[in-house]
Amino acid sequence: MTETINTTALPEGHPVWIYFQEKEIINSLLEEIKAVNPLVDLPKYTNIFHQLLTIEKRFTRKENQLFPFLEKKGWVGPSQGMWSFHDNLREQFRLIQYYLKMNNPEKIKTNTPFLTDGISRLMGVEEDVLFPNALDILTDNDWIEMRKGEEEIGWMLSQTPPSFPKVEYVHPSEDFTVREMPFSLENTSHYDEGYMTVEQVNLLFKTMPLDLTYVDENDKVIFYNRGEERVFPRSAGIIGREVKFCHPPKSVGTVLKILDEFRKGTQNESSFWINYKERLIYIRYFAVRDANKNYKGVIEMSQDITDIKKIEGEKRLLDWE
């Protein structure tokens, strides 16, 4: 039975409240793009299309925030079925982007209905199935934690949505909250070579010009580095998540095969390179083993090597000026 969500009952800033705010934007853009003929006004079509393209933020929040919380409650259907739906729409977006680049308005006009109809169907499933069930399954604390992770990914909205939960002013004389004291960084940890504080380790990972994700021997994501510009989006919701749910369904089989061979000790490294957003991305997987060769997980490393591929000859002098 279809359940209607009373959006007015949702507090402002709640993740589902935000999804419905975005829905209004998406519906408006769908109407606009349907009304414009790319054969007549391609620039206008292109402008609307690029606005609609920001729906990727919505897909990424669902995949990296909402779905992991639902998985922890035992509902894995969205991670498998809806993610595939997202990927189908991504392919349609890429196809139209290609025809825009080739200046082919006829093909654009032919393919646009497939994109708009697919988005409309997706939002129908969200409103009738995904969001009502999520509201029933997840707790207030789940939604609060989810919202924290969404900050890193962003929204389709023109302004940052209200805080959730709403921050109320509490006079210092009435504030009895027990808070954790700041963690001391005075003591260092000893690594194989040298000593570093926790702050220095975090700064090291943040500064490295590549994406690192560590999956433990139980196939659970336990770490990712938070750089200034990641190749692939990540958010706090993936920590503790099974790695098979962190990849598009069409690539899960390959990921599981890599993990199986690493675990058996038959392989130690695997590499791929793909074109992503007009950049060349080098993706490598390394088996992690202890001193006794026991399998301890896998590191996934992704790096934008577009500019590295262009390097020729030598450069020995500083050229800042």
N, C-alpha and C positions, 0 to 999 in steps of 0.2 A: 504494500500500500504506500502510495506517495505521501510523504509528510511535508507539510508546508512550514517553513521556518518563519517565525515572527521576528524579523530583523530588528524591529523597534525594541524588542526585549533584550537584545544583545547589547552589552556595554560598548561604548565607543572605544575603538582601539583593539577590541577582541579580534583575533586572527580571522574568524569567520565574518565578522562585521566588515573587515577590510576587504575580504574576497567579494562581498556584495557591493561595496563601494566601487571596486574595480569592474564588477559586472555591468554597472551602469555605463562606465566609460567604454567597455568593450561593445556593448549593444549599440551605443551611439556611433562608434567607429564602423561597426558592421553596416549600419544603415547608410553611413556616408560613402563607404567604399562600394556598396551595391549601387548607389545612385550615380556614381561617376563612371563615364565611359572612357577607358584608357586610350581608345582610338581617337577620342576628341580632345581630352585634357590629361595627358600622361603626367605632367608635373603635379597636378592636384592629386591624382591617384597615388603617385609615389610618396607624397607627403603623408597621406592617410595611411598608406601601407606601412611606412616606417613607424608611425605612432602605434599601429596595431602590433608591430613586431615586438614591442616592449612587453607583450604577454609572456615572453620567455621568463621574465621575473616571476610571474605567477606560477608557471610550470616548475621552475627551480625551487620555489618555496614549498610547493606541494611535495616534490620529490625528496628534498633534503630536510624538511621540517615536519610537515603533517604526516607523511607516510611512515617515517621512522617511529613516531609516537603511536600510530595505529598498529604497527608491527609488534611493538612491545605489549600491546593488549591482545595480540593474537589474530588481528585482521590484516592479512597480507594481500588481499585481492587488489586494492588500489595500486600497490607497488608493482604488481604484475600486469594487470589489465590496463589501468589508466596511464601508466608510464608509456606503454606501447602506443596508446592514443596520442599522447604528447609527441612521441617520435614521428608518428605519421604526419601530424600537423607541421612539425619542424621540417620534414621533407618537402611539404607543400610550400612552406615559406621559402626554402632554399631554391625550389624550382622557379617560383615567381621572381626571386631576387636575380636568378640567372637570366630570365627573360627581360628583366629591367636592364640588366647590364648589356644584353644583346640588342636592346631597343626593339623589342618584338611585342607591340601592344596586342596583336591578334592572339598570341599564345597566352598573354596575361589575361585577357578577357575570357578565354576559354577555361583557364584554370582557377580563376578567382572564386567561382561558385563552390568548387570542391573545398576550398579553404574556409569560406564563410559558413558553409553548411556544417563542416566538421567542428568548427569552434562552437556553433550554436548547439550541436548535439552534445558536445563535451560539457557545456555549462548546464544543460538540462540534467545530465547524469550527476553533476556536482550538486545541484540544488535539490534533486529528488532523492539521491542515494548517499553520496559521499558526506556532505555536510550534516544532514540529520543524524546519520549513524555516528559520525565523529563526535557530535555534541552529546550523544547518549553514552558513548564509550569513554571519552576522555574526561579527566577531572579538571577543576579550576587550576590546580597547580600545573597540570600538563600544559594548559593553554598559556599560562604565564611564562613557563620555560620556553615554549615554542616561540612566543612573541620575541623573547630575547634574541633567539637565533635569527629571526627574520630581519632584524636590523641590518645584518651583514649583507643580506641578499638584495633588499630593497623592494619597492612596490611600483605599480603603474601610476600611482597617485602623484599629483603635481606637488603636494606637500607631505611632509612626514605625518602619519596619522597620530591621533592622540595617544598618550601613554596608556598602557594597560598592565596592571590595574591602575586606575586613576590615582595620581599622587596627591594626597591630601596634606595640607599643611598641619603640622603638629607643633605646638609651642614647646620649646625646650623643657619647660617645667612639667610637661605632661608626657614626655617621651621616655617610655620605659623599655624600649626595644633593646634586647640583648644582641649585640653585634660582635662578630669575630674581629679580633685585633689584627692589624696588618701583619702579614708574614714577614719575618726578618730575613733579609738577604745578606746578612753579615757573614754567615758561614758558607764556605764553598764545598762543592762535592768533588771527589777525586775521580777522574776518568783515566783511561789507559795512559794518556799522555797529557799531563797538565791538570789544572784546577779551574773550575768556572762556577760562578753563582747561578742560581735559577734565572735571574734576570738576564745574565749574559747568554745563557743557553737559549732563552726565548728570543732574544735579539738576534742571535745567530740564525735561528730557523726563519725568523721573520725577514731577514735581509737576503737570504739565499735566493738567487734568481730562478727558482724552480719550485714545483709543487711536490711535496712529500706526503705520503699517506702510509701509515704503518698498520698492518692487519696482523693480529696475533695468531698463535697456532690453533686457536679455536675459530678462526675465520671471522673474528669480530674486529671492527675498526677501533683502535685505541688511541690514535693520534693523527693529526694533520697539521702542517705548518700554516700559519696565517700570514702570508706575504701581502705586500701592497697591491700587487696585481697577479691574481691567480689565473692559470690557464683555464682550469675548470672550477666552477663554483663549489664551495663547501660551506657547511655551517655546522653549529654545535650539535644539531640533531643526529648527525651520523655517528657520533661517539657511542660505542656499544652496539652498533648496528651490524647485522650480518652483511658481509661484503657483497654477497650475491644480490642484495637489494640496493646496492649503491651504484649499480651500472644499468644501462638500458637493457631491457629484456633480450634484445637481439645479440648482445655481446656476453651475456651471463655464461653461456656454455663455454666460451673461450676462457673466461676468467676461472671457472671451476676446473677446467682441464689444467691450467697453469698451476693452480693450488695443489691439485692432486699429484702432479709430477714433482713439484717441489717437495711435497710431504713425503713422497716415496724415495726421494733422493736421486731420481733419474735426471733431473734438470736443475739448474741453479739461476738461470737468467733467461728472460724473454723480452724481445723488443718489437715495437711497432712505430710507424710514423703515419700521420694522417694530416689532411688539409682541414683546418678548422677556423672558420671566420677569416678566411683568406690568409692564414698563417700556417706555417709548417710546424707541427707539434711532434716531438719525439717522446714516446712513452716507453718506459722500461720497468720491468719487474725483477726484483732480486730476492732470492730465498735468504732468509736470516737463520743462521745456525749458531749454536753455542760452541764452546771449546771441544765438546765431545761429539760434534756434528749432529746434535739433536735439532730437529726443526722447531724454530721459534716464531715462524710467521713469514711475512713478505713485505717488502717495501715497494710501493709504486711511486715512480718518479716521472713527472711530466715537465717538459721544458720547451719553450718557444725557441726554435733554432733557425727561424727565418733569416735573421740578420747574420747568424754564425755561418750559414751556408754561403753567404756572399763574400766571406773573407778570402783574400788572395794575397800572395806574396808575404811580406813582413811589415810590421809596424814596431819601430824601436824608439820612437820619439814621442814625447808628450805633446798633444795638440789642443790644449784647452784654449789657447788664445786665438 
